Structure formats: C-alpha cells, structure tokens
C-alpha cells in the first residue's frame, strides 16, 4: 500500500513532469540567422546620412561640456561645416585650421581615452541624432545576414563607437597615428573624404573578395559621388542639391527622411529590395599603434 504522504509525493512528481513537458512544448525555437553573404557589403556615410548634423560637432559639444576646450572653439567648427554645406566645397584654410586644432587636442592623449569619450558622448548626444529611416535601412541589411560598414571623415574611434552602438560591422574613418596607444598628433594619410572614401572601399573589397557590383552605398553629399559610383547600387539619403541632380541623371534611388513625405524612388528598385546586398568580413586597415 502507498501511504497518503507517498501518494502526494508521486502526484508532486507527476505534476512537475507535466509542467516541464508543457513548458518545453510552449517554448518557441527562434528562427536561425540568415546565412552570411560574404561577397557584398553596405556602406553608409555618417554626417547627415546616418546622423542628423555633424558627428564631429556633436563630439565637440560633449568635449566642451567636459572643459576640454571652449564653446568658442565649436563655433569655428560649425562655421567651417556651414560653409562646406552651403558651397559643397571645403576651404583649404578651414580644413588646415580644423586639422591643426583637432590634432593638437589629441596629441599625447591615449587612444583609450578618446574611445571612452566617444562612448560617453554618443550615449549623451549622438544617439538621439540618428535618423530612424537610415537606421532601418542598415537594420534591413543586418537582418538579411549582411554586414554594414560606416565610411566617414569622422575620426575612426568615434565612427567605431557609432558602429558598435548600432550593432554594425565596423567603420572606416580618418585614422590618427598612434604609437603604443598614444596619439602622435599626426594623421595616417589624410582625412577620409571624397575620393579617399572610394579608395578605402575599394581596398576593403580587394582584401575581402567583395563584388562591388553587389554592394550598396548611401550618402547625402555630392562629395561622395566617387564612393557612390563605385558600387552596384547607390542611394542618395537626404541629398544636397548637387547630389540630387546627379541621382536623377543616373537613376539612383533617393530617400529623404527630413520631411514626412515618403521617400522618392527614382529609377530601378534598390538592390536592397531585391536582396542583392551583402556584407564584408573585415577590420579597419592601416591602423598604427
């Protein structure tokens, strides 16, 4: 005979088994991640394409708040940025002055310090400046198992932080020379801008075996036409007037997230819609430590 206490124990065991089986049956298996596409990549400019405004100005605001330099210094950066936005051309004196100020700021500082500042300022300021529409495009590439790279004149450390925070693959940015983890106050090459971006993308493609015809690039600026022309699909995001004209002439897709209207589609459907975009497995090249 089984005592009442023994029967209760058996009932308890059976109840646990039933609960366990029910829990296992109710659990849903997440879908497997899509297979990676190793021969294509998506390349995004940062300023006014992914981030509303200049990421460098946002970074400078955060530094000024920490007393690294003054808000008057920021006005000089904003002035140069405004001239660049209105004219589409960079004044050599502005570029030289801005470069000297930036390099003087980082000279002798550790790369770790700049990276930490970038993370703090991203969370405080830049995170709220991300264009949701551009972020959604990047996520579509990621959801398709593709990798996404930022390509920007922004300092590499800040660009890499933005990419990391958004879950992107990585970033190609302006590289400041460092030795033993300390900035020397010199650049490795020049600012990553204009044709320099195209060279960086091409170098990455060669190294990683990418098919540039299957790649997609996004930018707001006429200055990025060399990069946009390099890939199979170019998309103008929040384009300046000059880039809008080029996009219309060449049948590139145009998406404008600055207004409530739907993005204007020009020419053939984007490669993104066709699922012909992909990712690259690479790390940023030519970093000196």
N, C-alpha and C positions, 0 to 999 in steps of 0.2 A: 504493500500500500504506500501511496505517496501522501505525506502529511500536507496539511494546508499550506504550511510555510514552503514546503518543497514545490507544491503546485504553483505557488506565487512566483517562486524563482524561475520555474520553467516558463510561465506566462511572461515574465520580465524579459527572459532571453529571446523568446519568440517576438515580443514587441520590438526589441532592439534590432532583430534581424529584419523585420518588416520595415522598420523605419530606415534602416540602412539601404535596403533594396529600393525603397521608394525614393530616397534621396539620390541614389545612383541613376535611377530611371529618369528623374526630373532634371538632372544635370544636362545642360546642353554642351555639345562639343563645339568650340569656336572653329570657324572655317579656317582652313590652312592658309597661310600667307601666300600671295601670288608668287609665282616663280620670278626670280630677278631677270631683268632684261639687261644683259651686260654690254650691249652694243649701242645703246642710246643714252642720252642724258638731257636733262632740262637745266638751262642756265638762266638765272634771274639777276638782273641788275637790282640794286638796293634802293638808292635815293629816288623817291617819287614813283618808284615801281612797286617795291615791297613796303617801304617805309614812307609815311607821309612827311615830306620835307627832307632835310639833310640829316643823315645819321651822325655826321661829324659835328654839326651844330648842336644836336641833342646831347652828344657826348660832352661837348664843350660846356654846355649848360650845367651838366652834372659835375664837371670838374670845377667850374666856378663856384658852385654851391659848396664845394669842399675846400675852397680857398686855394686851389692850385694856381689859378690866375683870375683876372678880373672880368667882370661883365663887359667892360670896355673892350677887352680883347675879343670877346664874342662878336661885338658889333663889327669889327673888322672882317671876321669870318663871314658874317651874314651879308655884309656889303659885297664882298667878293662873290659869294654864292648868288646874290640877287643879280649882279651884273652878268654872271655866267648864264643864269636862267633867261634873262631878257635878250641877251645877244647871241647865246649859243656858242660863244667863244670865250676862252679863258685869256685874260690879260696876263702876259708873262710876268709883269711886276707883281701882280696879285698872287700868282702861283708861287713865285720865288719867295715873297714875303711870308705867305702862309706856310710854306715848306720849312723855312727857317724857324718860324715860331714853333711849329709842331715838333721839329727835330730837337730844338733847344729844350722843349718841355720834357721829352722822353730821354734825352741823353743822360746816362748814368743811372737811370731807373731800371728796375728789374722787369723782365717780361711778365713775371708772375703778378707783379703789382698792377700793371696795365690790364692784364686779363681779369683780375679781380675787380678793378674799377669798372671795366666793361660790363661785367655781370651785374654789378650793383646798379649801374646807370640804365642798363637795359630794363631791369625789373621796375625801376622807378619812373622812367620816362618813355623809353622806346617801345616797350610792349604795347602801350596804348596808341602808338602811331602806326601800327601795322595795318595795311589795307586789307580788310577781310576778303575782298574779292581775289586779290593776288594770293593771299594765304590759302584760299580754297583751291586755286589752280595748282599751287605747289602740293597740296594735300592729295589732289587727284592723281598726280604723278606718283606720289608715295604709295597711295592705296593700290595702284596698279603694279606695285613691286618695282618701281623705278626710283632711281636716285636723283636728288636735286642739289644743284650747286649754286651758291651765290657768286657773282663775278662783279667786283666793285673796286672803286678807287679808295674806299674806306680802309683804314688800317686793318691788317689781317686779324689782329687779336679781337677787335670789335666785330668784324664780319664773322669770325668763327663763333663768337658768343651768340650772335643773332641766329646763325645756322643751328647751333646746338640747342638753343632755347625752343626753336621751332621744329626740332626733330629732323632737320635736313641733313644731307650727307656731309656737307662741308662748305668751305668758302675759298675762293681765290681773291686775294686782296693785296693792297700795297704792303710790301714787306720792308720793315725797318731792320737794318742789320743789328744783330746782337752777338756778343761773344760771352760764353759762359753764363748765359742767362741775363746779361746786362746790355741795354741798348747803347750803341756807339754814337748815335747821333747822325748816322748816315743811312741812306736807303740802299736796298739791294736793287740795282737798276733804277727805275723811275717810278712815278706814280702810275698805278694800273688804270689806264684811261684810254679811250678811243681805240686806236689800232692795237694798243697793248693788251686790251681785253681779248681781242681776236687772237693774238699770238698766244696768250695764256690758254685759251680754249683749244686751240689747235695743238699746242704742246701736250695738253692733257689727253686729247683724243689719240694722238700718236702713241703716247706711252701706254694708254689703257686699251688700245684697239677699238676705239669708238668709231661708228659710222656716222659722220657728221650729217649725212642726208637724213638720218633718222632722229636727229637731235632737234630740240626746240629752244629758242632763246626769247627772252622777254625784256623789254626796256621801254623807258619813257623818252629817251633822249636821242636826238639826231646824231650825237657824237658816238652812239653805239651802233650805227649802221654797219661798220666793219664786222662786229660780232654777229649782228642780226643776219647779215648777208652770208655768213659762213655756214649757217646751219640749214637744214631742210625746211624748217618752219619757223618763221619769225612772227612774233606777236607784239604789237605796239600797245603798251599799257599806259594810260593817262598821258598820251603823247604830246610833246611840244608841237608847235605848228609845223616846223620843218619835217619832223618825223612823220606827222600825219600825212603830209603831202607825199613823202616817199612811200609810205604804206599804201596809199591809194594808187600810186603809179605802179607799184609792184604786186598789188593784190594781196598784201599782208593783212592778217586779221587785226582789228582794232578793238580794244576793250577799254572803256573809260569808267572808272569807279569814282570819279569826282562828282558825278551827278546821280540822280535817282533813275535816270533812264537806263534801259537795258543796253548792254554793250553792243556797239555796232559791228556787224560781221561783214568783212569785205573779202571778196574772192572765194577761194575754195575753203571748205571746212578745215578747221585746225587739225594738225596731226594728233593733238591731244584727244579730240573727239573720235578720231579713228583708232586710237590706241596705239599709235606708232611712235610713242615717245619712250624714252628709256632712261637708264641710269648708268653711272660710271663708278667703278671701284678704284678710288684714287685718294691720295693725300696731297696736300698743297706742296708744290715743288719749290725748290731753291730757297728754303728757309735756312739761314745761317744762325747757328747758336754758338 
